[in-house]
């Protein structure tokens, strides 16, 4: 089927669904398939539920004019997204990086949407399926679009760019994330740098975190760069305090003065400065930038501060890698409450570097004084250490409930697969 013809169908029915269980009348169902699922098997069900069309790439016994066969459903979804993207001449800002992508994206969206009609990635739908779905949700009234790109191997960002066609780019940082897929830190740098590579020959504008040498290297050859950071930069700021919430003074924009955020951790300073840089580049009024940044409240287990009875809990359990784990521990150690508990889950996708990186986290922990330290998961269990060790978050949560902490500061951190948010269910529920 020709993409232009499918696009006309999409314009009449601009609602895409990839989960047969959630199909609503008038949606177009793309029958994606993977290792453990095959959407083609639900084509008939989708029609009966009222789907306007079903896109399949296998022969379907059930015959219906609404069932349309293509060579590859996923590729068709991506090509449809590209065709839709090509209908816009607005800025499309792509964001990638090892840490802080989603928080940075949410802050930037808050700033831009205060002044422009802005569409952005929902949650962390930042992969080969989520990105085209995000693009296809951009409506005709859009003035800005912000697209988050996640990746765990090289050539992935390069592929996303072919149908996102970004006009602006931002890499939050280069860190020790997905080392197994990228093949080490240099692989991470190369993989994330694919965004700047795409933009290099397109007279595009990129936003560069000037505190990190790796990003300065990646931005070489780009003619339009806007820098931000705590050192020499176009948008310069410094941390006033981060106990518990982060305050940032914007030196290069007197009209912004000091931003009192609702973010926990001094590592969020770069994310705030990125949002300021983007907002100022796109001429968002200073008062709107200030209101947007200060009004942003993190959700979904990302640097959330939860007050539970007499305890202050920092829940940062959406993602973890050696870089973000170290920063979280170091920041937490600086918090004023002298009675601190760590609950840390294993870090995923580190490959051969896993044992070394987990050992380094244990070494870091031992440089500080804690009331208690709880480690969760098999990766930590492989290493000899003096701390509490549990196989899963539920066991750790039972320990915490029985411990019944009072007047404690508690950091909960781990990879998404560790589901570390479960560790505090007992004490939050009973608070």
N, C-alpha and C positions, 0 to 999 in steps of 0.2 A: 504494500500500500504506500502511496506517495505521501510524504510527511505533510505537504501543503494541504492535501485532502483531509488527512487526519486532523490537521489544525483547524479546519473549518468546522469539523465535528466538535472539537474541543471548545471552540468559541461559542457554540450553541449549548454546550454542556461542560462548563469550565470547572468541573470537580473531579479530581482524580482519586481513585482508591486502589490500594494494593493489598488490602486485607479483606478476604471474602466474607469474613464474619461481621464486618462493619459496613457493608455496602448499603447505600441508600438510593432511593429512586432518583434517576437522572445522572448518576455518577458514571464515569468511564472506568472500568476495572481493567487494570494491567495485571495479567496473570504471570507474575514473576515466579521464578523457581530457584531453589538453592539446594544445598546438600540434604536438607531435611524437610523440604516442602516443594510442592509443585502446584502453582496456581492454576495451571491448565485443567486440573481435575475438578475445579470448582466453577468452570465456565457456565454450565447449565444452571447451577444454583444462583450465580450472579444475575443471569437473565431473569430468572423467576423472582428475584428480589427487586427487579426494576432497573437494573443497570442500563444506561443508554447505549452502551457498547462494551464489548469484552475483547481485549487484545490478547491473542494467544500465539504461540509459536509451535504448537503441536496439532495434529489432526484431532478434531473433536467429533465424536459420534453424534452428539446432539446438534442438529442443524437449525440455525437461526440467522436471520439477516444481520443481527447485531453482533455476531461473532466474527471478528476480523483477524485473519492470520497474517503474521509477519515472520521474518526470518529470526529475529531475536527480540523478545519483549523488552528486556532491559535497555538494549541499544536504541530501540524505538522510543522508549520513554525519554532517554537522554537527548535524542535527536529532536523530539517534540519540544523539550525544554529549550534547546538551542534555538529552534525556530521562533519560539515565543520570545526568548531573550533578544533576538534580532529585531523585534518590533519596537524596542525601546532605545532611546538616545540619552537616557538619564545615567548618572553615575552608578556604577556597580562596584562596591567596595568589597574585596575578598580579604578574609582574615584567616591566617593559619598560625602555627607556632606550637611549641612543645607544651607550654603551660599557659593558663589564663585566657584561652581563646574565647570561651563562652562568656566569662565575666566581661572581657573587653568588648565583645560583640554586644552584650546587653547594655553596657554603659554607652557605647557609641550609638546604639539604637535609641536609647533614652534621650540623648542629646539631639540627634538628628530629627527624631519624631516630634520634638518640642517645637520645631519650626517648619518641617517638611513632612509630606505624606511619605512614610518610610516603611518598607517591607523588609523582614529579616528572617533568618533561620529560626524555626521554633525549637526550643530546647537545644538538643545537641544532634539534630538531624543533619549531620555534616558529612555524610558519606556518599557513595555512588548512587544511592537511591534517594536519600534525604535531600541532597542538593538539587537534583532536577525537580523534585516535588516542591521544594521551596521556590524555585524559579517560576514554576507553573502557578503558584499562588500570588504572584505579583500581578496586580490589577492595572488597568489602563490609567488610573489616576495617580500612579506612583511617580514620585519625584526623586526618590532615592531607594537603593536596595543594598542591604548588607548581608553578605553570604559567608558563613563560617565553613571552613574546610578542614576536616580532620584527615589524618593519614597515618598508616603504620608501615609503609614501604615506599621505595622510590618509584617515580613515574605516576604516582597516584594524584598528586596535586596538578601535575602537568595535564593529566586526563581531565580533571575537573575544569581546568581553565578553558578547554576546547569548547565546552558548551555554556560555561558561565560568562566567558568573554569579559573579564573584569577590566574596568577602566582605572581603578585605584587598588592598591594593595598594602597590606600591613602584616608583618610577621611579628608576633608578640615576643618571642625569644627562641633560642636554640638550647635545648636541654636534653637530659638523659631520659627520653621517652621512647617507647617502642624500639628499644635497641635491637631486639631480636629480628624484627622485620627490616629495619633500616641497615643493619649490619654494623652498628657502632655509631659513635657521635658524629664522625665525618659524614656518614650516610644520612644521619638526621639533618645535618646542615645542607647537604646536597638536595635532599628530598623537599625540605621546607623551602629552600631557595628556588625551587621550580616556579614558585609564584612570581618572584622578581624576574626570573629568566623570561617568563612569558611576557611580562610588562616592559622589559628592557627596550625592545625595538618598536614600541607603540606610543612613544611620547606620553607615557602614563605617569601618574603621580603616585609615589609611595611614601609611606610614613615609617620612619626608621627610629627605633629605640637606640639612642646614641650611647647608652651606658654599656652596651654589649658589642665587643669588637667583631664578633661573628656576623652580626647584622650589618655593621658598617662595611665589612668585606663583601657581603652579598649584594649590597646596594651600589657597588661600584659600577659605573657605566650608565646608571640611570640619571637622566638629565633633570628630572623634577622630583626632588626629595624634600620632605619636611621632617625635621628631626625633633625628637622629644626626649627628655631624660632629666636626671638630677645634676648632670655636668653640663658641658657646653652643648647647647641645643637651641633650636628655634623656639620651642616651648620648653622652658626650664622651670622645674619645681623642686621643692624639697620637703621632706617629712618633718612636720612639727611634732607630732606624737602619734602613737598607734597603740594606746593602752586604755580601753581595748579597741576603740574605733580610730580609724586612720584620718588624720588631718593633714592636708597638703597645701603648702603655700605656693602659689603660681607666681614666680618672679617675673616672667616675661609678659604677664598680662595683669597690670595693676587693677583693672576693672573687676577681675575675678578674686583677687586678694587670696583669701584662705577658703579652701573647700573642706567642710566638715562632713565626711562621708559616714555611711553606715556599714562600711567594709571592715573586716577584721584582718589585721596583718599588714606589715609594712611592704610586703611583696606586691600588694595591690596598688602601690604608688604608680608603677609603670602603666597599669591598666587605666588609672584615672588620667594620667598625662596623655595617653593615647586618645582618650575620648575628647579631651580638651583640644588636642592638636587637630583632630578631625573636625570638631565643631567650629573651631576658628577658621580653618581652611575653607569651610563651606559657609562662612559668614553667619553662623548662628549667633544671635545676640548674646552678649556675655551673661546677662541676667538669666537667660534661658539655659545656658550651659551650666551655670551654678545651681540653679533649681533642679535640673535633671540629674546631675551627679549627686547632689546632696540628698535627693529624694529616692535614689535607687536603693532597693533593699534586696540583698542576695537571697535566692531561694534554692530549693532542690539540692540541699546538702553542700552548697558551695560557700564556704567561709561564713556560715550562719552562726550568730551568737544566740544561744538559747539559754534563758534564765529559768532554771528548774529548782524551785525552792530556794535554798541558800547557795546553790551551785551555779557556776557560769560554765556553759558547755560551748566549745567551738566545734561545730560539726562541719568537717571539710572532707566528706567521704564520697564525693562524686568521682574523683580520679586521684591517682597517685603514681609518681615516678620518683627516681632518686633526687632529681632537682627540686620538685615541689615538696617532697617529704622533708628534705633537709631544711628548706626555707621555713616550712610550717613549724618544725621543731624549734629552730633557732628563734623564730618570732615569739612562739609560745613561752619559751624559757625567759623572755624579757618581760612578760606580763607581771604586774605588781603582786598578785596573790602568791604568797610563798608556798601554798599547799596545792600542788599540781599532780594530776594523774594523766598519763599517756595511754591511749588505746590505739594501737597501730596495727593495720592489716597488711598482709604481704602485698608486694608490688608485682604486677603482671607484665608479661611480654618483654622480659629482659634477656632471655636466651642464656648464652654461656656466661654472661656477666651477672646473672642473678645472685649467686652466692656472694660474690665480691661486693655487690651493691648493698645487699641486705646486711652484710658484715659491717660496712661503712656506716650504715644507719645505726646499728647497735653501738659502734664505737662513738658516734656522735651523741647518742643518748647518755652514754656513760660519762660524758664531760660535764653533765649538769646534775643537779640534785632534784629528785622527784619523790613524792609521797609513795607513788606506785607506778609501775610500768607494766602494761599488758600487751603482749604480742600475739597476733592471730594468724594462723595459716602455716602451711607446710614449709614455705620458704624460710621463715624465721625459725621453724622447728629444726631445720637442718644444722643450725649454728648453735654452739654452746653459749649460753648467756645466763645471767642470774635473775631474769625477770619471769613474771607469770607467763605461761605459754598455753594457748588454747587452739584447738583445731578449727574452730569456726566462731562466727560472731555471736551465735546464740549462747554458746558456752561462756564466752567472755561477758555477755550481758547478764547471765545468771550470777557470775562472780561479782559484777558491779552492783547488782541489786542486793546481794547478800552483804556486800561491803558497806552499803548504805552511806555513801559519801555525804558530808555536810561541810559547807563553807569551802568547797574545793573548786579549782579551775580544772576543767577536763578538756583535753584535745582528742578528738576522734578523727582519724585519718587513715585512708586506705584506698586501694584500687576498687573500682566499681564491683568487680567480681567478689570482693570480700564482704560486701553488704554491711559495712561497719555501722551504718545507722541503726542496725538492730541492737547494737550493744547498749544503747541508752533508752530503749523502749520501756524497760522496767522502772527506771528512776524518773523519766519524764512523765510517764503515765500516772505515776503515783505522787507526783509533786503537788 
